[in-house]
Amino acid sequence: MTTVEPFSPTDLAPQRGTRLALVHGGSYPHLQTMKDPAVLAHQPDFHYLADLADGDLDGYSTVIVADRLHPDLVARHAAQFRAVAERGGTLVVLGENQAHTWLPGVAWEPRPTNFWWWLHGEDPLIRTRSHDHESCST
């Protein structure tokens, strides 16, 4: 049995003057992620996509768009997501969100899913594009 240690305020990551938002769809995996101490340490604000209003993401330097969100809702808020990157912030779009249809410069290439790449030593083809970004520092 795995025991999860309780989150304590002393576990908080330094803010560095940035604000983090996580946009979610309310699915079970999203809700569980919102309880994860590793996520909570970064002090994100959580926004339910169905309730997202214009301007809700204006004050954030980093916005994470959770995976497998309703495509019509994502499309409705695409301009707000793009605005984060356009003002110099960081936009992270996870999983299957049809980003190629609303985020310029993104292409979709179908690939087989390999949940066990680390066991087989395969390259998952995940790359960091900005090595000088604060998330890459130690």
C-alpha positions as a Markdown table, in Angstrom:
| # | Residue | x | y | z |
|---|---|---|---|---|
| 1 | Met | 0.0 | 0.0 | 0.0 |
| 2 | Thr | 1.3 | 3.4 | -0.9 |
| 3 | Thr | 1.1 | 6.1 | 1.7 |
| 4 | Val | 0.9 | 9.7 | 0.5 |
| 5 | Glu | 2.4 | 12.3 | 2.8 |
| 6 | Pro | 0.2 | 15.3 | 3.5 |
| 7 | Phe | 1.0 | 18.5 | 1.7 |
| 8 | Ser | 2.3 | 21.2 | 3.9 |
| 9 | Pro | 2.8 | 25.0 | 3.2 |
| 10 | Thr | 6.6 | 24.5 | 3.6 |
| 11 | Asp | 6.6 | 22.4 | 0.4 |
| 12 | Leu | 5.7 | 25.4 | -1.8 |
| 13 | Ala | 7.9 | 26.2 | -4.7 |
| 14 | Pro | 9.2 | 29.7 | -5.0 |
| 15 | Gln | 6.8 | 31.9 | -7.0 |
| 16 | Arg | 9.5 | 34.0 | -8.8 |
| 17 | Gly | 6.8 | 36.6 | -9.5 |
| 18 | Thr | 4.9 | 34.4 | -11.9 |
| 19 | Arg | 1.4 | 33.1 | -11.8 |
| 20 | Leu | 0.3 | 29.7 | -12.9 |
| 21 | Ala | -3.1 | 28.7 | -14.2 |
| 22 | Leu | -4.3 | 25.2 | -15.0 |
| 23 | Val | -7.4 | 24.9 | -17.3 |
| 24 | His | -9.2 | 21.6 | -16.8 |
| 25 | Gly | -12.3 | 19.8 | -17.9 |
| 26 | Gly | -13.4 | 18.4 | -14.6 |
| 27 | Ser | -12.7 | 14.8 | -15.5 |
| 28 | Tyr | -11.5 | 12.4 | -12.8 |
| 29 | Pro | -7.8 | 12.5 | -13.9 |
| 30 | His | -8.0 | 16.3 | -13.9 |
| 31 | Leu | -9.5 | 16.5 | -10.5 |
| 32 | Gln | -7.0 | 14.0 | -9.1 |
| 33 | Thr | -4.2 | 16.1 | -10.5 |
| 34 | Met | -5.5 | 19.1 | -8.7 |
| 35 | Lys | -5.0 | 17.3 | -5.4 |
| 36 | Asp | -1.4 | 16.1 | -6.2 |
| 37 | Pro | 1.1 | 17.6 | -3.8 |
| 38 | Ala | 3.6 | 17.9 | -6.7 |
| 39 | Val | 1.2 | 20.1 | -8.5 |
| 40 | Leu | 0.0 | 22.0 | -5.4 |
| 41 | Ala | 3.6 | 22.9 | -4.6 |
| 42 | His | 3.6 | 25.3 | -7.6 |
| 43 | Gln | 0.5 | 27.1 | -6.3 |
| 44 | Pro | -1.6 | 27.0 | -9.5 |
| 45 | Asp | -5.0 | 28.6 | -9.8 |
| 46 | Phe | -7.5 | 26.1 | -11.3 |
| 47 | His | -10.0 | 27.1 | -14.0 |
| 48 | Tyr | -12.8 | 24.9 | -15.2 |
| 49 | Leu | -13.0 | 25.3 | -18.9 |
| 50 | Ala | -16.8 | 25.4 | -19.1 |
| 51 | Asp | -16.8 | 28.4 | -16.7 |
| 52 | Leu | -13.8 | 30.2 | -18.3 |
| 53 | Ala | -14.7 | 33.8 | -19.1 |
| 54 | Asp | -13.0 | 36.3 | -21.3 |
| 55 | Gly | -10.0 | 37.8 | -19.4 |
| 56 | Asp | -9.8 | 35.1 | -16.8 |
| 57 | Leu | -6.2 | 34.2 | -18.0 |
| 58 | Asp | -5.0 | 37.8 | -18.4 |
| 59 | Gly | -2.8 | 37.9 | -15.3 |
| 60 | Tyr | -1.0 | 34.6 | -15.8 |
| 61 | Ser | 2.5 | 34.2 | -17.0 |
| 62 | Thr | 2.0 | 30.4 | -17.5 |
| 63 | Val | -1.1 | 28.6 | -18.5 |
| 64 | Ile | -1.4 | 24.8 | -18.7 |
| 65 | Val | -4.3 | 23.4 | -20.8 |
| 66 | Ala | -5.1 | 20.0 | -19.6 |
| 67 | Asp | -5.5 | 17.1 | -22.0 |
| 68 | Arg | -8.6 | 15.7 | -23.7 |
| 69 | Leu | -10.8 | 18.8 | -23.3 |
| 70 | His | -14.0 | 19.4 | -25.2 |
| 71 | Pro | -12.9 | 20.7 | -28.7 |
| 72 | Asp | -15.7 | 23.2 | -29.0 |
| 73 | Leu | -14.9 | 24.7 | -25.6 |
| 74 | Val | -11.2 | 24.8 | -26.4 |
| 75 | Ala | -11.9 | 26.5 | -29.8 |
| 76 | Arg | -14.2 | 29.0 | -28.1 |
| 77 | His | -11.2 | 30.1 | -25.8 |
| 78 | Ala | -8.4 | 29.6 | -28.3 |
| 79 | Ala | -7.7 | 33.4 | -28.6 |
| 80 | Gln | -7.4 | 33.6 | -24.9 |
| 81 | Phe | -4.9 | 30.7 | -24.8 |
| 82 | Arg | -2.9 | 32.2 | -27.7 |
| 83 | Ala | -2.8 | 35.6 | -26.0 |
| 84 | Val | -0.7 | 34.0 | -23.2 |
| 85 | Ala | 2.1 | 33.2 | -25.6 |
| 86 | Glu | 1.6 | 36.4 | -27.6 |
| 87 | Arg | 2.3 | 38.5 | -24.5 |
| 88 | Gly | 5.5 | 36.5 | -23.8 |
| 89 | Gly | 4.0 | 34.0 | -21.4 |
| 90 | Thr | 4.3 | 30.2 | -21.5 |
| 91 | Leu | 1.4 | 28.2 | -22.9 |
| 92 | Val | 1.5 | 24.4 | -22.3 |
| 93 | Val | -1.1 | 22.4 | -24.2 |
| 94 | Leu | -1.2 | 18.7 | -23.1 |
| 95 | Gly | -2.5 | 15.7 | -24.9 |
| 96 | Glu | -5.2 | 15.5 | -27.5 |
| 97 | Asn | -6.6 | 19.0 | -27.8 |
| 98 | Gln | -6.5 | 19.5 | -31.5 |
| 99 | Ala | -4.0 | 22.2 | -31.0 |
| 100 | His | -3.1 | 22.1 | -34.7 |
| 101 | Thr | -6.5 | 23.6 | -35.5 |
| 102 | Trp | -6.1 | 26.6 | -33.2 |
| 103 | Leu | -2.5 | 27.2 | -32.4 |
| 104 | Pro | -0.3 | 28.5 | -35.2 |
| 105 | Gly | 2.9 | 26.5 | -35.9 |
| 106 | Val | 1.6 | 23.3 | -34.4 |
| 107 | Ala | 1.3 | 20.2 | -36.6 |
| 108 | Trp | -0.4 | 16.9 | -35.8 |
| 109 | Glu | 1.4 | 13.7 | -36.6 |
| 110 | Pro | -0.4 | 10.5 | -35.6 |
| 111 | Arg | 1.8 | 8.1 | -33.7 |
| 112 | Pro | 1.1 | 4.8 | -31.9 |
| 113 | Thr | 0.7 | 5.2 | -28.1 |
| 114 | Asn | 3.5 | 3.6 | -26.1 |
| 115 | Phe | 2.8 | 3.8 | -22.4 |
| 116 | Trp | 5.9 | 1.9 | -21.5 |
| 117 | Trp | 8.6 | 3.8 | -23.4 |
| 118 | Trp | 10.8 | 4.2 | -20.3 |
| 119 | Leu | 10.8 | 0.4 | -19.8 |
| 120 | His | 11.9 | -0.3 | -23.3 |
| 121 | Gly | 14.4 | 2.6 | -23.5 |
| 122 | Glu | 12.6 | 4.2 | -26.4 |
| 123 | Asp | 12.8 | 8.0 | -27.1 |
| 124 | Pro | 9.4 | 9.5 | -26.4 |
| 125 | Leu | 10.3 | 12.5 | -28.7 |
| 126 | Ile | 9.6 | 15.1 | -26.0 |
| 127 | Arg | 11.8 | 18.1 | -26.5 |
| 128 | Thr | 12.3 | 21.4 | -24.7 |
| 129 | Arg | 12.3 | 24.3 | -27.2 |
| 130 | Ser | 13.5 | 27.0 | -24.9 |
| 131 | His | 16.5 | 25.9 | -22.8 |
| 132 | Asp | 16.8 | 29.3 | -21.1 |
| 133 | His | 13.2 | 29.2 | -19.8 |
| 134 | Glu | 12.9 | 29.3 | -16.0 |
| 135 | Ser | 11.3 | 25.9 | -15.9 |
| 136 | Cys | 14.5 | 24.4 | -17.2 |
| 137 | Ser | 16.7 | 25.9 | -14.4 |
| 138 | Thr | 17.7 | 23.9 | -11.4 |
